[in-house]
Amino acid sequence: MKIAIIPARGGSKRIINKNIKNFCGKPIIAYSIETAKKSKLFDRIIISTDNKKIAKIAKQYGGEVPFIRPKSLSGDYTGTAEVIAHAVNLIKEKYNTNIKVVCCIYATAPFIQVKDLHKAWKLFKSGKWNFVFAATSYSYPVFRSFQKKENGGLKSLYPNHSKKRSQDLNIVLHDAGQFYWAASNIWIKKKLSFNHRSTVVELPNWRVQDIDTLEDWKRAELKYKILRSI
């Protein structure tokens, strides 16, 4: 069995009710649920939440909420792997279900697309990779980065690359914050890592937006409206 698990706790501090806040006409979590459904990849789409309001909205858009996540796994410092491991173990025990593969999909991923889920699934089912997720390149070369010191002066983080042309610098990727495929036992053991057994589906950086602040949220809505109008 392949399942999608969408973690969606209710205690967001910087953006209140972040996981169900209206994003261009509907709760932001709806985009993740609807894309998972359209992909037809999953036997079940489970929402892991500690919040009854999130649970109600998630159900309205086709997600399942077979349990309410305990508060002990809903804190600011609780990791994603812990949440997924809890969900997998609980579903296995409660429903005697043989879950082989889990795709974690973030609740705040309005740019997620069916084709990307399928590309990642194709890579994962090849058996070559333990962990497949979405990533994108930095919009500006990280080897040009510097820090501002306490006295106001600057310090290059990569002085050995400071005189190289941008086109000669290696492309550096970062997590796109959308989805993650792994076998259920990998999630349970929390052995996810960015190593030689992991790979990515590369997304253009104009289709990726981290949403941690209200400024991020506004930027994401502007991007989404532009993409929808094309």
C-alpha positions in Angstrom: 0.0 0.0 0.0 1.2 3.5 -0.8 -0.1 6.4 1.3 0.3 10.1 1.5 0.6 11.7 4.9 0.1 15.5 5.3 1.4 16.9 8.6 -0.7 19.9 9.6 -0.5 21.0 13.2 -2.5 23.9 14.6 0.0 25.9 16.5 1.7 28.1 13.9 3.1 31.2 15.5 4.3 33.5 12.7 1.2 32.9 10.5 -1.9 32.2 12.6 -3.9 29.2 11.3 -1.3 28.8 8.6 -2.3 25.4 7.3 -5.9 26.4 6.7 -5.5 30.1 5.9 -7.2 31.2 2.7 -4.7 31.1 -0.2 -6.1 32.5 -3.5 -9.6 31.3 -2.8 -9.3 28.1 -0.6 -7.5 26.8 2.4 -3.8 26.2 1.6 -4.0 22.6 2.7 -6.6 22.0 0.0 -3.9 22.3 -2.7 -1.8 19.4 -1.3 -4.9 17.2 -0.7 -6.3 17.8 -4.2 -3.0 17.3 -6.0 -2.5 14.0 -4.1 -6.0 12.9 -5.1 -5.5 13.9 -8.8 -2.2 12.0 -9.0 -4.1 8.7 -8.3 -0.8 7.4 -6.7 -2.2 6.8 -3.2 -4.4 4.3 -1.6 -5.1 6.7 1.2 -4.4 10.4 2.0 -4.0 10.8 5.7 -3.8 14.1 7.5 -1.9 14.1 10.8 -3.2 17.0 12.9 -3.7 18.0 16.5 -6.4 20.5 15.6 -10.2 19.7 15.1 -10.7 22.7 12.8 -7.9 21.5 10.5 -9.3 18.0 10.6 -12.8 19.2 9.5 -11.5 21.3 6.6 -9.1 18.5 5.5 -12.1 16.1 5.3 -14.1 18.5 3.2 -11.4 18.4 0.6 -11.0 14.6 0.6 -8.4 13.9 3.2 -8.8 11.2 5.9 -8.3 12.0 9.6 -8.3 8.6 11.4 -6.7 10.0 14.5 -5.9 13.2 16.3 -2.1 13.7 16.8 -1.1 13.9 20.4 0.2 17.3 21.8 3.5 15.7 22.6 4.1 15.5 18.8 2.8 18.9 18.0 5.4 21.2 19.4 7.6 23.8 17.6 10.6 21.5 17.6 8.9 18.2 16.6 10.5 16.9 13.4 8.6 15.7 10.3 10.1 12.2 10.5 8.7 11.8 14.1 5.2 12.8 12.9 5.3 10.5 9.9 6.6 7.6 12.0 3.9 8.1 14.5 1.2 8.1 11.8 2.6 5.0 10.1 2.8 3.0 13.3 -0.7 4.0 14.4 -2.3 3.1 11.1 -0.5 -0.2 11.0 -1.7 -1.1 14.5 -5.2 0.3 14.2 -6.1 -1.1 10.8 -3.6 -4.0 10.4 -2.5 -2.4 7.2 0.7 -3.3 5.3 2.1 0.2 4.4 5.1 -0.2 2.1 5.6 3.4 0.8 4.9 6.8 2.3 4.9 10.2 0.6 5.0 13.0 3.0 3.4 16.1 1.5 3.6 19.4 3.2 0.3 21.2 3.9 1.7 24.6 2.7 2.7 23.5 -0.8 0.3 25.3 -3.3 2.8 24.9 -6.2 2.9 21.1 -5.9 2.1 19.4 -9.2 0.9 15.9 -10.2 3.7 15.5 -12.8 6.4 16.1 -10.1 4.9 13.5 -7.8 4.9 11.0 -10.7 8.5 11.8 -11.7 9.6 11.2 -8.1 7.6 8.0 -7.8 9.2 6.7 -11.0 12.6 7.4 -9.5 11.7 5.8 -6.2 10.1 2.6 -7.6 13.3 1.9 -9.7 14.8 0.6 -6.4 17.9 2.7 -6.8 17.0 5.4 -4.2 15.9 5.3 -0.6 14.7 8.9 -0.5 13.3 11.0 -3.3 12.1 14.6 -2.8 11.6 17.9 -4.6 14.5 20.4 -4.8 15.5 23.6 -6.6 18.6 25.6 -7.3 19.3 28.8 -5.4 18.3 31.8 -7.4 21.8 33.4 -6.9 25.1 31.5 -6.5 25.7 30.7 -2.9 29.5 30.9 -3.5 29.0 34.7 -3.8 27.6 34.9 -0.3 29.0 36.9 2.6 28.3 37.9 6.2 28.1 41.3 7.9 30.3 41.3 11.0 29.6 43.1 14.2 31.8 46.1 13.3 29.9 46.5 10.0 32.6 45.0 7.8 32.0 42.1 5.5 33.4 38.5 5.4 33.2 36.3 2.3 32.0 32.8 3.1 33.7 31.3 0.1 36.8 33.4 -0.5 38.3 30.7 -2.8 35.5 31.3 -5.2 35.3 35.1 -5.0 37.1 35.7 -8.3 35.4 33.0 -10.4 32.8 33.8 -13.0 29.2 32.9 -12.0 28.9 30.5 -14.9 32.0 28.6 -13.6 30.5 28.0 -10.1 28.7 24.7 -9.3 24.9 24.7 -9.1 23.8 24.2 -5.5 20.4 22.8 -4.7 18.1 23.1 -1.7 14.9 21.3 -0.5 11.8 22.7 -2.2 9.6 21.9 0.8 6.9 20.1 -1.1 7.1 16.2 -0.9 9.3 13.3 0.2 9.0 9.7 -0.9 10.5 6.9 1.3 9.7 3.3 2.4 7.6 3.1 5.5 10.5 1.4 7.5 12.8 4.3 6.6 10.3 6.8 8.1 9.8 4.6 11.2 13.6 4.3 11.8 14.0 8.0 11.0 16.9 7.3 8.7 16.2 9.9 6.1 19.3 11.7 4.9 20.7 13.6 1.9 23.3 11.1 0.8 24.3 8.9 -2.1 21.1 6.9 -1.8 18.9 10.0 -2.1 18.0 11.9 -5.2 15.7 14.7 -6.2 13.2 15.9 -8.8 14.5 19.4 -9.8 11.9 22.2 -9.9 12.4 25.7 -11.4 12.9 28.1 -8.6 10.0 30.3 -9.8 7.7 27.4 -8.9 9.1 27.1 -5.3 8.3 29.4 -2.4 9.1 28.8 1.3 6.2 30.1 3.4 7.3 31.0 6.9 6.3 34.6 7.2 3.5 36.9 6.0 5.9 38.4 3.5 6.5 34.9 2.1 2.8 34.3 2.0 2.1 37.4 -0.1 5.0 36.6 -2.4 3.6 33.1 -2.9 0.1 34.4 -3.7 1.5 36.8 -6.3 3.5 34.0 -7.9 0.5 31.7 -7.9 -1.8 34.3 -9.5 0.8 35.0 -12.2 1.2 31.3 -13.0 -2.6 30.7 -13.0 -3.0 33.5 -15.5 -0.4 32.1 -18.0 
